[in-house]
Amino acid sequence: MFYNLSKIQDLLAVVALLIFGPLYGLAQNRIALSGEVYTADGRPLAYANVKLTGTPYTARVDEQGKFAMQIPEGTYVLFVSYANYTVVEQTIQTKGQSSLVLPRIVVPSKANELREVVVSDIQKNKFARKETDDIARMPLANLQNAQAYSVISKDFMQEIAATDYNSALSHVPGVIVTTGVNDNGNGISLRGFSNSGTGNTNMVRNGLPINSRAISEIFNLEKVEVIKGPSATLFGAEVTSYGGIINNVTKRPYESFRGEVNYTTGSFGMNRLTADINTPLNSDRTALGRFNVMGMLNNGFQNEGKVTAMGFATSLAFKAGEKTIVRFDADVYNTTKPLVAYLRNTDKLSFANLKEYGMPYDRSLTSNDIATNRTNVNISAEIEHQLSDNWSSRTSYLFNNSGDKGSVFMVPMVVDDTRIERRYRIFDDYNLNFSVIQQNFNGNYTIGEVKNKVLLGVDATLYTEKNLFMVPYFAIYDTVGVHDKAWKPLTRSEVENSRGKRSYGDGVDNAKYNVVSAYFSNVTNISDRLFLMLSGRVNRFHQGKRMSYSPGQPQIVDEQGNIEQKQTDASYSELEGYNQVNFSPKIGLVYQPIKDQVSIFANYMNGFTNVAASDGLSNPNDLDSEVIKKNWRPEEANQLEIGTKVELFDRLLNATVSYYDIRVKNRLREVIDYVYVQDGTFNSKGVEIDLIANPARGWNMILGYGYNDNKYVKSEDYSQGLREAHSPKHIANFWTSYKFLGSAVKGLGFGAGMNYVGAALMDYEDDFEIPAYTVVNATAFYDQPKYRVGLKFNNIGNVKYWDIFARPQRPFEFLANISFKF
């Protein structure tokens, strides 16, 4: 176990404050706030929700259009939302009053027009809605939060006609989304760090961890929150890469009966059908349900690459009393697709980049006959309870499973300039599970005149993985000429006949670990413009013993007959279990030079990875010293970030600009074969710009830019001082759209945008490049209260480009969709 005494003393002092501090807040003044919400034609807007931004205070509008709540003194922004859309926002001030009755709030639309399309149209800067309780794990407004983040809503996904996770997140500044290093999950790159091929996941679902291999589908997503920087303090080490995490927020039910059915068709055999139905389940609307289904077929643009998928999701909410809500939700997603890993051994090529290499763009190295079928399941339950005016409780549980049998992925390996080996790997039985239970308490208290928000939480995670696979790892199917007119089709029967043996046994690469954590976060309003966040997590990690397989290496002989590498035998070994306890801090500071419009923020954030015991030197400075088994410290990443956020012109302009510097320490560095020292370091720094604007009614813009500079500061000789592979320096995106809202062609809209990704190296030891690319897309749509039709044109310039793992991406693509709303 590893303790930092000074950090723990600081933690105890803050915990003492959190325990005794709320006692001072019991006598704070409470204001009785009430009002009415009506539509433009004078009808009560029943079942709308009223919320004060950055607080836990909410109320529901009754059938007479009235609402009421008890709140502390202060100045707030009041939001009125209907059918999950914010339709009105206004500033209120309650200081020095015992009660406040607001003038009637009028929604600028008639009752019979309040379909989702109209509701979204009357929002200000609708793509800049960043209200969330998940990012800070407490109700905290964007301008009070000392952390950069981006939010992609389902409305924006619809506008850009996104049909998968990659296209949905294509306009997040500084983010690259792929299908993963081996085409088997969501590969997310943030701030120079990727979850692809690292064994880490940076994905969470409603704030609870899932594995990135459990592919996310957008049919059940309300929004996606991209939380920048190492975030282990509030989310735990088992779900974070150092660049940030992705929170997938699923659709939840609300009090109105509504639905939408959408059909998309287009190039490459695209056929996609989705349905989203929300309904009250009883007359008093205390039981609510939402149901989503999806079916999809796409042949792909290459000669092989057919993808089929089906999904079903349900979310139920029950109001067990005035203060208690119980939620259940589940989703099942099944997909079948051929998997292609990244291109290996590019150091053997004499070309400078993929364009010069000239590999066929429209032919796949794999086939539909060896497609992998995978099922992902999520089941969760949650209880929210209002303990008092100041305190609330949330108890959450999530079970996440992903598994497949007999999955095959193709592994292309360069032989020379004209030949590629088609190798493959088979997972005979792969199954992983995340089981997570979490308890959070959120509260408000005052000490004198100083207001505080606090989070106290504990969670426990159990992860199990079963992996029975083929040995050796990679088997050669055949060798093909890059410029051959045709390649031999792959069949599952021939793969099975030529494959290596299966692994059996109780412990073959089985993994099982558990994590128990306690954490806190406290935000203090030092003044009405100055906010200080202090957060910490105590994390206990336990990994049991497990068996691991080492594949061995084949003999490699060069063209002159010299042995470049001797053959080594495959072997099994038992890996020792280990325990680690560590403390992860987070500090944030926000100052608003212009209150509620401009903030300057700075943060120190921490992330960590638990490192298993392995062989190391008794004296790390002496290569001839004794080799012993060492219990390593956790690897750590520490970020310093400074930036500014603005919400100007009555929130019509929303922007975040930040500079970050992330330094990773305690990395294992191999000094002798299989012998390590823990002095490796890696740095990543850069700038990000996120701008969302609504310059005129109906006109929306999104602009993003990310610059990243990273390098191995201290590492093995082959990577010392080099940049990480698959990591471009520059990423930029732009989208603009206009929709006519008050003319004879009301509902007609157009949009266009571009994505730019800079060049990246395939391997840090090599200078072979994945070329930079710019892709331009456009859309046209006609949006009405009961239906929507749209056209989407992707890659208008028909640019040939590759993802960061050298896999060809789609050429020009045409999509058409129609939605029916009720």
Secondary structure, DSSP 8 states (H G I E B T S, - for coil): ----HHHHHHHHHHHHHHHHGGGGGTT--EEEEEEEEEETTS-B-TT-EEEETTSS-EEE--TTSEEEEEEESSEEEEEEEETTEEEEEEEEE-TT-SEEE---EEESS-GGG-SHHHHHHTSSSGGG----SSSSSS---GGG-SS-EEEEEHHHHHHTT--SHHHHTTTSTTEEEES-TTSSS-EEEETTEE-TTSS---EEETTEEE-TTS---GGGEEEEEEEES--HHHH-GGG-BTTEEEEEEE----SS-EEEEEEEEEGGGEEEEEEEEEEESSTTS-EEEEEEEEEEEE--SSSS--EEEEEEEEEEEEE-SSSEEEEEEEEEEEEEE-EE---B-GGG--SSBHHHHT--SS--SS-GGG-EEEEEEEEEEEEEEE-SSSEEEEEEEEEEEEEEEEEEEEEEEE-SSSEEEEEEEEEEEEEEEEEEEEEEEEEEEEETTEEEEEEEEEEEEEEEEEEEEEESS-EEEEEEETT-S------HHHHHHH--EE--STTBT-EEEEEEEEEEEEEEEEETTEEEEEEEEEEEEEE--EEEEE-----EE-TTS-EEE-----EEEEE--EEEEEEEEEEEEEEEEETTTEEEEEEEEEEEE----EEEESSTT-TTS-EEEE----EEEEEEEEEEEEEETTTTEEEEEEEEEEEEEEEEEEEETTEEEEEEEEEEEEEEEEEEEEEETTEEEEEEEEEEEEEEEE--TTTTT---TT--SEEEEEEEEEE--SSTTTTEEEEEEEEEE--EES-TT---EE--EEEEEEEEEEE-SSEEEEEEEESTT----B-TTS-B---SEEEEEEEEE-
